[in-house]
Amino acid sequence: MQKCIAIQANSVDRINVETDTSLLLALEAQKRLYQIYWYEPKDLSLVNGKIYAKAKKVVFFENKKKYFKILKDVNLDLSKMKYVLIRQNPPFNMDYITSTLYLENIAKKVKVLNNPISVRNISEKFYSVNFLKFMPPTIFTVDIKLIKKFFQKYKKIVIKPIHGYAGKDILFVDRKFNEKKIKKYIKKIKHVMVQKFLPLVKYGDKRVFILNGKVKGAIRRVPSKNSILSNISQGGSAVKTKLNKKEIYISNIIAKDLKKNNIFFAGIDLVSNYLIGDINVTSPTGLPQYKSLTGINLAKNFWDEAKKLK
């Protein structure tokens, strides 16, 4: 079964055909004659020392209305796979962590992308503390007094959940520090990243794609009107872009560090020559948008680079 790939992701029938990176990766793998199996993290089991998944053998089509067909349900021995892709969406919670514990048991036999130990150890926003010199003023805390002091210094700030994703639960604070509101937010969210607001975010951020330690390209994500959120899932739109010298320099440093930490595929976000703290290693997105803008299918690069892994 070495010509087989298992994809651990959200339900196959909930894919956004136009924007889903996992679908693009699966379609390219099929062209290389791989059989595709799809399962969700809840489908994992460990029995007699082996990791199994209640998976669906699937064939995908480049068709927006009918993009997949389930061939059969199987109890899949993941140790028989050539590759296992970790592609479920965050939040990075105990369920996510548990799935990495399962997959850690096969990581020496199977190429698991990204490496489950590395995914577990690299908290996407907190990992950015290694690159604070490339970031706007930033603190991590639950201390409301620290946040208030930070606001008084910078006047406009952005508060983000450390384990958040897709632009959810981001709080923009300007003019007035509503202590009651922020206390309620902190009680719900717990630990947060707090940053000085960058006005140029209104023109969007740059999502940089990293594969096997190499910077492969980028898109600019532009917020919708009256928003500071450039995430595609929050109504942002993708436009063609190039990286400047400073952005290339920052991206290459992070890319090398990610490779050293066994992260194969990642997306990092930059605004006006700053890393804004988002280093996506759980389920990087944006490849379909890059393909439609440039004509370059980075899914091909993904599998070409995967072949080079030992």
Secondary structure as GFF3:
##gff-version 3
##sequence-region A 1 310
A	DSSP	beta_strand	4	8	.	.	.	ID=ss1
A	DSSP	three_ten_helix	12	14	.	.	.	ID=ss2
A	DSSP	alpha_helix	21	31	.	.	.	ID=ss3
A	DSSP	beta_strand	35	39	.	.	.	ID=ss4
A	DSSP	three_ten_helix	41	43	.	.	.	ID=ss5
A	DSSP	beta_strand	44	47	.	.	.	ID=ss6
A	DSSP	beta_strand	50	60	.	.	.	ID=ss7
A	DSSP	beta_strand	68	77	.	.	.	ID=ss8
A	DSSP	three_ten_helix	78	80	.	.	.	ID=ss9
A	DSSP	beta_strand	83	86	.	.	.	ID=ss10
A	DSSP	alpha_helix	94	104	.	.	.	ID=ss11
A	DSSP	beta_strand	111	113	.	.	.	ID=ss12
A	DSSP	alpha_helix	116	121	.	.	.	ID=ss13
A	DSSP	three_ten_helix	126	134	.	.	.	ID=ss14
A	DSSP	beta_strand	138	141	.	.	.	ID=ss15
A	DSSP	alpha_helix	144	154	.	.	.	ID=ss16
A	DSSP	beta_strand	157	161	.	.	.	ID=ss17
A	DSSP	beta_strand	171	173	.	.	.	ID=ss18
A	DSSP	alpha_helix	179	189	.	.	.	ID=ss19
A	DSSP	beta_strand	192	196	.	.	.	ID=ss20
A	DSSP	three_ten_helix	199	203	.	.	.	ID=ss21
A	DSSP	beta_strand	205	211	.	.	.	ID=ss22
A	DSSP	beta_strand	214	222	.	.	.	ID=ss23
A	DSSP	three_ten_helix	232	234	.	.	.	ID=ss24
A	DSSP	beta_strand	237	240	.	.	.	ID=ss25
A	DSSP	alpha_helix	245	260	.	.	.	ID=ss26
A	DSSP	beta_strand	265	271	.	.	.	ID=ss27
A	DSSP	beta_strand	274	280	.	.	.	ID=ss28
A	DSSP	alpha_helix	287	294	.	.	.	ID=ss29
A	DSSP	alpha_helix	298	307	.	.	.	ID=ss30
###
